Amino acid sequence: MLCTVDVSKILISNIENMPNLPKGHPKLLNAWAFYDWANSVYSLVIASAIFPIFYEMIFKDSGSNYVNFLGIKCKDTAMISFVTAFAFLIVAVFSPILSGIADYIGNKKAFLRFFCYLGGISCISLYWFDLNQLFLSYTFYFFGLIGFWASLVFYNSYLPDIAFPEQQDRVSARGFSLGYVGSTLLLIFNLAMVMFPHKFGITGTEKEASMFAMRISFITVGVWWIGFSHITYYFLPKGNHKAKKITKDVIFNGFNELRKVWKQLQQNLALKRYLYSYFVFIMAVQTVMLVATYFGATEISWETSKQKTTGLIISILVIQLVAVVGAVVTSRASGKFGNIKTLLFLNAFWAILCAFAYFVETPNEFYITAGFVGLVMGGIQSIARSTYSKLLPETDDTASFFSFYDVTEKIGIVIGMSIYGIIDQVTGSMRNAIVFLGVFFVIGFILLLRVPKKALI
């Protein structure tokens, strides 16, 4: 309730000529957190729910699940995996550069706004996603990913500028909550529009109307993202950037910080071995999350197209809800059994899920699998980050260590999506690729066993 009241105050005060607010001011904190409300619709509606369903349907209607892209014949699901991997590669390479600039310049708002607009406009452009213009269509999807993840670099870098240390955990959690609520609300609206398009004035056959409703949902994501982000821009400080010039040293400062972290890791055996394990299992976790809807759309035996659309979106909502429960349960388990032992259990459970997914064929089996995925998805991400934090050495430079952590995750996604796409392309089945991901959880389990016992937490 408190968040709702604060957001209402932000909306009302937007018409006033507000001065620069001091660090720690409630309206400033709420405005920063509100960007989560604005941008989280991308990760849920585009990355996880509506677009994967739309993508599968347009290929099904074409009568072929292969594309000729730049002279290369590629399976549709493998192609989207490669595009996603390439986008994350770009983000992984440029994140340290952007972080270095963000730490140096005073006005980060221009960068935040640029990547927000890039992502939002790319989402709107997905309305014109067409198999006859594949290069342009994949470009829209590619820049949507770039806009979302690059904007987060500058968004996150604002936190120490607008909040005192004792406020940061609470404000960060508030942003997560606003993002969850906002994205779920828009997804429910889009689900209603896709399921009952005629009630929204969309004409045509049921299938044509549903497909058109999906295209409109892409526009709603872009408009929502760009529109609500202006509340954040209105209150965030501009900063003093006139006296600072971006030099070569500033641009590569982020890489220098990562190099320093890597050197420190050589002196910390427990943290280094944990990161090896994290790199392997998070690669599999994030890949499963990114391809789950595509798997459900292509590998499950749905009776009708409408059942498929409804079932997949409901599955995403179930995963979202169960993930919150999973994070809480995992947190309590780690308090009782320790972080490493809990992660060992989660990796083993994930490996079993991947093996089970190979045999999943019916909608009910898919719903059950989705529920278990949500349960361990929220848990493993939550406990992985807190474990890393507990293993950090005594240092005031935690930002550099977490920058290293984030880059590790993104490089893992690049490798995971690439391997998944290659197996899907070569074997012609996403089931084989899912099973192969289970191998990474087994490797992650083995690597966790190598963390020194004296460091077990």
C-alpha positions as CSV (number, residue, x, y, z in Angstrom):
1,M,0.0,0.0,0.0
2,L,2.8,2.4,0.8
3,C,4.3,2.0,-2.6
4,T,1.0,2.7,-4.3
5,V,0.5,5.9,-2.3
6,D,4.0,7.1,-3.1
7,V,3.6,6.4,-6.8
8,S,0.3,8.4,-6.8
9,K,2.2,11.4,-5.2
10,I,4.8,11.1,-8.0
11,L,2.2,11.3,-10.7
12,I,0.4,14.3,-9.0
13,S,3.6,16.2,-8.4
14,N,4.8,15.7,-12.0
15,I,2.8,18.7,-13.1
16,E,4.7,20.9,-10.6
17,N,8.0,22.7,-11.3
18,M,10.1,20.6,-8.9
19,P,13.5,21.8,-7.9
20,N,16.5,19.4,-7.6
21,L,15.7,17.0,-4.8
22,P,18.4,16.2,-2.2
23,K,19.9,12.7,-1.9
24,G,17.6,10.4,0.1
25,H,14.5,12.4,-0.6
26,P,11.4,10.0,-0.7
27,K,10.2,11.3,-4.1
28,L,13.6,10.9,-5.6
29,L,13.9,7.3,-4.3
30,N,10.4,6.5,-5.6
31,A,11.1,8.0,-9.0
32,W,14.3,5.9,-9.3
33,A,12.4,2.8,-8.4
34,F,9.6,3.6,-10.8
35,Y,11.9,2.9,-13.7
36,D,11.5,-0.8,-12.8
37,W,7.7,-0.3,-13.3
38,A,8.5,1.1,-16.7
39,N,11.1,-1.3,-18.1
40,S,10.1,-4.7,-16.6
41,V,7.3,-5.1,-19.1
42,Y,10.0,-5.8,-21.7
43,S,11.4,-8.8,-19.9
44,L,8.0,-10.3,-19.2
45,V,5.9,-9.5,-22.3
46,I,8.6,-9.5,-25.0
47,A,11.4,-11.8,-23.7
48,S,9.2,-14.4,-21.9
49,A,5.6,-14.4,-23.0
50,I,3.9,-12.8,-26.0
51,F,6.7,-12.5,-28.5
52,P,7.9,-16.1,-28.3
53,I,4.3,-17.3,-28.9
54,F,3.9,-14.9,-31.8
55,Y,7.3,-15.9,-33.2
56,E,6.3,-19.6,-33.2
57,M,2.9,-18.9,-34.8
58,I,4.2,-16.9,-37.8
59,F,6.6,-19.7,-38.7
60,K,3.9,-22.3,-38.3
61,D,1.6,-20.3,-40.6
62,S,4.4,-20.1,-43.2
63,G,4.5,-23.9,-43.4
64,S,8.3,-24.1,-42.5
65,N,10.3,-23.7,-39.3
66,Y,13.5,-22.8,-41.2
67,V,14.7,-19.4,-42.3
68,N,17.2,-18.3,-44.9
69,F,19.1,-15.5,-43.2
70,L,22.0,-13.9,-45.0
71,G,22.3,-17.0,-47.2
72,I,22.3,-19.4,-44.3
73,K,19.4,-21.9,-43.7
74,C,18.7,-22.0,-40.0
75,K,16.0,-23.4,-37.7
76,D,13.7,-20.7,-36.4
77,T,14.3,-21.4,-32.7
78,A,18.0,-21.8,-33.2
79,M,18.0,-18.4,-35.1
80,I,16.4,-16.6,-32.2
81,S,18.9,-18.2,-29.8
82,F,21.8,-16.9,-32.0
83,V,20.4,-13.4,-32.2
84,T,19.9,-13.4,-28.4
85,A,23.4,-14.7,-27.8
86,F,24.9,-12.0,-30.1
87,A,23.0,-9.2,-28.3
88,F,24.3,-10.4,-24.9
89,L,27.8,-10.6,-26.3
90,I,27.5,-6.9,-27.3
91,V,26.2,-6.0,-23.9
92,A,28.9,-8.0,-22.1
93,V,31.6,-6.2,-24.1
94,F,30.2,-2.8,-23.8
95,S,28.9,-3.0,-20.2
96,P,32.3,-2.3,-18.7
97,I,32.8,0.7,-21.0
98,L,29.4,2.0,-20.2
99,S,30.0,1.5,-16.5
100,G,33.3,3.4,-16.7
101,I,31.5,6.3,-18.4
102,A,28.6,6.1,-15.9
103,D,31.0,6.3,-13.0
104,Y,32.8,9.4,-14.4
105,I,30.3,11.7,-16.1
106,G,27.8,13.7,-14.1
107,N,24.8,13.5,-16.4
108,K,23.9,9.8,-16.8
109,K,20.3,10.6,-17.5
110,A,21.0,11.2,-21.2
111,F,22.5,7.7,-21.6
112,L,19.6,6.1,-19.6
113,R,17.1,7.9,-21.8
114,F,18.8,7.0,-25.0
115,F,18.9,3.3,-24.3
116,C,15.3,3.4,-23.0
117,Y,14.2,5.0,-26.2
118,L,16.2,2.5,-28.3
119,G,14.6,-0.4,-26.5
120,G,11.1,1.1,-26.4
121,I,11.1,2.1,-30.1
122,S,12.5,-1.4,-31.0
123,C,9.6,-3.0,-29.1
124,I,7.1,-0.9,-31.0
125,S,8.8,-1.8,-34.3
126,L,8.2,-5.5,-33.6
127,Y,4.6,-4.7,-34.8
128,W,6.1,-5.0,-38.3
129,F,8.0,-8.2,-37.6
130,D,7.7,-10.1,-41.0
131,L,9.2,-13.2,-42.5
132,N,9.7,-11.3,-45.7
133,Q,12.0,-8.8,-44.0
134,L,13.9,-11.0,-41.7
135,F,17.0,-8.9,-41.4
136,L,15.1,-5.8,-40.4
137,S,12.8,-7.9,-38.1
138,Y,15.7,-9.5,-36.2
139,T,17.3,-6.1,-36.0
140,F,14.3,-4.8,-34.1
141,Y,14.5,-7.7,-31.7
142,F,18.2,-7.3,-31.3
143,F,18.1,-3.6,-30.4
144,G,15.2,-4.2,-28.0
145,L,17.6,-6.5,-26.0
146,I,20.4,-4.0,-26.2
147,G,18.2,-1.1,-25.1
148,F,16.9,-3.0,-22.1
149,W,20.2,-4.3,-20.7
150,A,22.3,-1.3,-21.5
151,S,19.8,1.1,-19.8
152,L,20.1,-1.0,-16.7
153,V,23.8,-0.2,-16.5
154,F,23.0,3.5,-16.0
155,Y,19.9,2.9,-14.0
156,N,21.8,0.8,-11.5
157,S,24.6,3.3,-11.3
158,Y,22.2,6.0,-10.1
159,L,21.5,4.1,-6.9
160,P,24.4,5.3,-4.8
161,D,23.8,8.8,-6.1
162,I,20.2,9.1,-5.0
163,A,20.2,6.9,-1.8
164,F,22.3,6.6,1.3
165,P,23.8,3.2,2.1
166,E,21.2,2.4,4.7
167,Q,18.4,3.1,2.1
168,Q,19.8,1.2,-0.8
169,D,18.5,-2.3,0.0
170,R,15.0,-1.1,0.7
171,V,14.8,1.1,-2.4
172,S,16.2,-1.7,-4.6
173,A,13.6,-4.1,-3.3
174,R,10.9,-1.5,-4.0
175,G,12.0,-1.2,-7.6
176,F,11.8,-5.0,-7.9
177,S,8.3,-5.0,-6.5
178,L,7.1,-2.2,-8.7
179,G,8.5,-4.0,-11.8
180,Y,6.8,-7.2,-10.9
181,V,3.4,-5.6,-10.4
182,G,3.6,-3.3,-13.4
183,S,4.8,-6.0,-15.8
184,T,2.1,-8.5,-14.6
185,L,-0.6,-5.9,-15.0
186,L,0.3,-5.2,-18.6
187,L,0.7,-8.9,-19.3
188,I,-2.8,-9.6,-18.0
189,F,-4.2,-6.8,-20.2
190,N,-2.4,-8.2,-23.2
191,L,-3.6,-11.7,-22.4
192,A,-7.2,-10.5,-22.3
193,M,-6.7,-8.8,-25.6
194,V,-5.1,-11.9,-27.2
195,M,-7.8,-14.2,-25.8
196,F,-10.8,-12.0,-26.5
197,P,-9.7,-9.7,-29.4
198,H,-13.2,-9.0,-30.6
199,K,-14.1,-7.4,-27.3
200,F,-11.4,-4.9,-28.0
201,G,-12.7,-4.1,-31.4
202,I,-10.2,-6.2,-33.3
203,T,-11.8,-7.8,-36.4
204,G,-11.0,-10.8,-38.5
205,T,-11.0,-14.5,-37.9
206,E,-10.2,-15.6,-34.3
207,K,-6.6,-16.5,-35.3
208,E,-6.0,-13.3,-37.3
209,A,-7.5,-11.2,-34.5
210,S,-5.3,-12.8,-31.9
211,M,-2.2,-12.4,-34.0
212,F,-3.0,-8.7,-34.5
213,A,-3.6,-8.3,-30.8
214,M,-0.1,-9.7,-30.2
215,R,1.3,-7.1,-32.6
216,I,-0.5,-4.4,-30.6
217,S,0.9,-5.8,-27.4
218,F,4.4,-5.0,-28.7
219,I,3.3,-1.4,-29.1
220,T,1.9,-1.3,-25.6
221,V,5.3,-2.4,-24.2
222,G,7.2,0.4,-26.0
223,V,4.6,3.0,-25.1
224,W,4.5,1.9,-21.4
225,W,8.3,1.7,-21.1
226,I,9.0,5.1,-22.7
227,G,5.9,6.8,-21.2
228,F,6.4,5.8,-17.5
229,S,10.1,6.3,-17.7
230,H,9.6,10.1,-17.9
231,I,8.5,10.1,-14.2
232,T,12.0,8.8,-13.5
233,Y,13.7,11.4,-15.7
234,Y,11.7,14.2,-14.2
235,F,13.1,13.7,-10.7
236,L,16.6,12.2,-11.3
237,P,19.4,14.8,-11.0
238,K,21.0,16.1,-14.1
239,G,24.4,16.3,-12.6
240,N,27.3,18.5,-13.6
241,H,28.9,17.1,-16.7
242,K,30.1,20.2,-18.5
243,A,33.5,20.2,-16.8
244,K,34.3,16.5,-17.5
245,K,35.6,15.2,-20.8
246,I,35.4,11.5,-21.7
247,T,38.9,10.3,-22.4
248,K,40.4,6.9,-23.4
249,D,41.3,6.2,-19.8
250,V,37.7,6.8,-18.7
251,I,36.3,4.6,-21.4
252,F,38.5,1.6,-20.4
253,N,38.3,2.2,-16.7
254,G,35.6,-0.5,-16.4
255,F,37.9,-3.1,-18.0
256,N,40.7,-2.0,-15.7
257,E,38.5,-2.6,-12.7
258,L,37.6,-6.0,-13.9
259,R,41.3,-6.8,-14.3
260,K,41.9,-5.8,-10.7
261,V,39.1,-8.0,-9.5
262,W,40.5,-11.0,-11.5
263,K,43.9,-10.5,-9.8
264,Q,42.3,-10.4,-6.4
265,L,40.4,-13.7,-7.2
266,Q,43.8,-15.5,-7.6
267,Q,44.3,-14.8,-3.8
268,N,40.8,-16.0,-2.9
269,L,40.5,-19.8,-3.7
270,A,37.0,-20.1,-2.3
271,L,35.6,-17.2,-4.3
272,K,37.4,-18.2,-7.5
273,R,36.1,-21.8,-7.3
274,Y,32.6,-20.6,-6.5
275,L,32.7,-18.3,-9.6
276,Y,33.7,-21.2,-11.8
277,S,30.7,-23.1,-10.6
278,Y,28.4,-20.0,-10.9
279,F,29.6,-19.4,-14.4
280,V,28.5,-22.9,-15.5
281,F,25.2,-23.3,-13.7
282,I,23.9,-19.7,-14.3
283,M,24.7,-20.3,-18.0
284,A,22.1,-23.1,-17.9
285,V,19.6,-21.3,-15.7
286,Q,19.4,-18.2,-17.8
287,T,19.3,-20.2,-21.1
288,V,16.3,-22.3,-19.8
289,M,14.6,-19.1,-18.8
290,L,15.1,-17.5,-22.2
291,V,14.0,-20.5,-24.2
292,A,11.2,-22.0,-22.0
293,T,8.4,-20.4,-23.9
294,Y,9.8,-21.3,-27.3
295,F,10.1,-24.9,-26.1
296,G,6.5,-24.9,-24.9
297,A,5.3,-23.5,-28.1
298,T,7.1,-25.9,-30.4
299,E,7.5,-29.2,-28.4
300,I,4.2,-29.5,-26.5
301,S,1.1,-31.1,-28.1
302,W,-1.6,-28.4,-27.7
303,E,-5.1,-29.2,-29.0
304,T,-5.7,-25.7,-30.4
305,S,-3.8,-22.6,-31.2
306,K,-5.9,-20.7,-28.6
307,Q,-5.1,-23.3,-25.9
308,K,-1.5,-22.9,-26.7
309,T,-1.5,-19.1,-26.4
310,T,-3.5,-19.1,-23.2
311,G,-1.6,-22.0,-21.7
312,L,1.9,-20.5,-22.4
313,I,1.0,-17.1,-20.9
314,I,-0.6,-18.6,-17.9
315,S,2.6,-20.8,-17.4
316,I,4.7,-17.6,-17.4
317,L,2.5,-16.0,-14.8
318,V,2.7,-19.2,-12.7
319,I,6.5,-19.1,-13.0
320,Q,6.5,-15.5,-11.9
321,L,4.4,-16.2,-8.8
322,V,6.1,-19.4,-7.8
323,A,9.6,-17.8,-8.2
324,V,8.8,-15.4,-5.4
325,V,7.9,-18.4,-3.2
326,G,11.0,-20.2,-4.3
327,A,13.2,-17.3,-3.3
328,V,11.7,-17.3,0.2
329,V,11.9,-21.0,0.7
330,T,15.5,-21.1,-0.6
331,S,16.5,-18.3,1.8
332,R,15.1,-20.3,4.8
333,A,16.8,-23.5,3.6
334,S,20.2,-21.7,3.3
335,G,19.8,-20.4,6.8
336,K,19.3,-23.9,8.1
337,F,21.6,-26.0,5.8
338,G,24.0,-23.4,4.5
339,N,24.4,-21.7,1.1
340,I,26.6,-24.2,-0.6
341,K,24.6,-27.2,0.4
342,T,21.4,-25.5,-0.8
343,L,23.0,-24.7,-4.1
344,L,24.1,-28.3,-4.5
345,F,20.5,-29.4,-4.0
346,L,19.2,-26.8,-6.5
347,N,21.8,-27.9,-9.1
348,A,20.8,-31.5,-8.7
349,F,17.1,-30.6,-8.9
350,W,17.7,-28.5,-12.1
351,A,19.5,-31.5,-13.7
352,I,16.6,-33.8,-13.0
353,L,14.2,-31.2,-14.4
354,C,16.1,-31.0,-17.6
355,A,16.1,-34.7,-18.0
356,F,12.4,-34.8,-17.2
357,A,11.7,-32.1,-19.8
358,Y,12.9,-34.4,-22.6
359,F,9.7,-36.5,-22.0
360,V,7.2,-33.7,-21.5
361,E,4.6,-33.7,-24.2
362,T,1.2,-32.8,-22.8
363,P,0.0,-29.4,-21.5
364,N,-0.5,-30.7,-18.0
365,E,3.0,-32.1,-17.9
366,F,4.3,-28.7,-19.1
367,Y,2.3,-26.8,-16.4
368,I,3.9,-29.1,-13.7
369,T,7.3,-28.6,-15.1
370,A,6.8,-24.8,-15.3
371,G,5.8,-24.8,-11.6
372,F,9.0,-26.6,-10.6
373,V,11.1,-24.3,-12.8
374,G,9.6,-21.3,-11.1
375,L,10.3,-22.7,-7.7
376,V,14.0,-23.3,-8.3
377,M,14.5,-20.4,-10.7
378,G,13.8,-17.7,-8.1
379,G,15.7,-19.7,-5.5
380,I,18.9,-20.3,-7.4
381,Q,19.3,-16.7,-8.6
382,S,18.6,-15.3,-5.1
383,I,21.0,-17.7,-3.2
384,A,23.7,-17.4,-5.9
385,R,24.0,-13.6,-5.5
386,S,23.9,-13.7,-1.7
387,T,26.6,-16.5,-1.7
388,Y,28.8,-14.4,-3.8
389,S,28.3,-11.5,-1.5
390,K,29.2,-13.6,1.6
391,L,32.4,-14.9,0.0
392,L,33.7,-11.4,-1.0
393,P,36.9,-10.2,0.8
394,E,36.9,-7.2,3.0
395,T,36.8,-4.3,0.6
396,D,35.1,-1.0,-0.1
397,D,35.1,-1.7,-3.8
398,T,32.1,-4.0,-3.9
399,A,30.8,-2.3,-7.1
400,S,33.8,-3.7,-9.1
401,F,33.2,-7.2,-7.8
402,F,29.6,-7.1,-8.7
403,S,30.4,-5.7,-12.1
404,F,32.6,-8.7,-12.6
405,Y,29.7,-10.9,-11.4
406,D,27.3,-9.4,-13.9
407,V,29.8,-9.7,-16.8
408,T,30.3,-13.3,-15.9
409,E,26.6,-13.9,-16.1
410,K,26.2,-12.3,-19.5
411,I,29.1,-14.2,-21.0
412,G,27.6,-17.4,-19.6
413,I,24.3,-16.5,-21.4
414,V,26.2,-15.9,-24.6
415,I,27.8,-19.4,-24.4
416,G,24.6,-21.1,-23.2
417,M,22.3,-19.6,-25.9
418,S,24.9,-20.4,-28.6
419,I,25.3,-24.0,-27.5
420,Y,21.5,-24.4,-27.3
421,G,21.1,-22.9,-30.7
422,I,23.8,-25.1,-32.3
423,I,22.3,-28.3,-30.8
424,D,18.8,-27.3,-31.8
425,Q,20.1,-26.5,-35.4
426,V,22.1,-29.7,-35.8
427,T,19.6,-32.2,-34.2
428,G,16.4,-30.4,-35.2
429,S,15.0,-30.8,-31.7
430,M,14.9,-28.4,-28.7
431,R,14.5,-31.5,-26.4
432,N,18.1,-32.6,-27.1
433,A,19.3,-29.1,-26.3
434,I,17.4,-29.0,-23.0
435,V,18.9,-32.3,-21.9
436,F,22.4,-31.1,-22.8
437,L,21.8,-28.1,-20.5
438,G,21.3,-30.6,-17.7
439,V,25.0,-31.6,-18.1
440,F,26.0,-28.0,-17.1
441,F,24.1,-28.4,-13.8
442,V,25.9,-31.6,-13.2
443,I,29.2,-29.9,-13.8
444,G,28.1,-27.0,-11.6
445,F,27.3,-29.5,-8.9
446,I,30.8,-31.0,-9.1
447,L,32.5,-27.6,-9.1
448,L,30.6,-26.6,-6.0
449,L,32.0,-29.6,-4.2
450,R,35.5,-28.2,-4.9
451,V,34.8,-25.0,-2.8
452,P,37.1,-25.3,0.3
453,K,35.2,-26.7,3.3
454,K,36.4,-24.0,5.5
455,A,34.6,-21.5,3.3
456,L,31.3,-23.4,3.4
457,I,28.5,-21.0,4.4
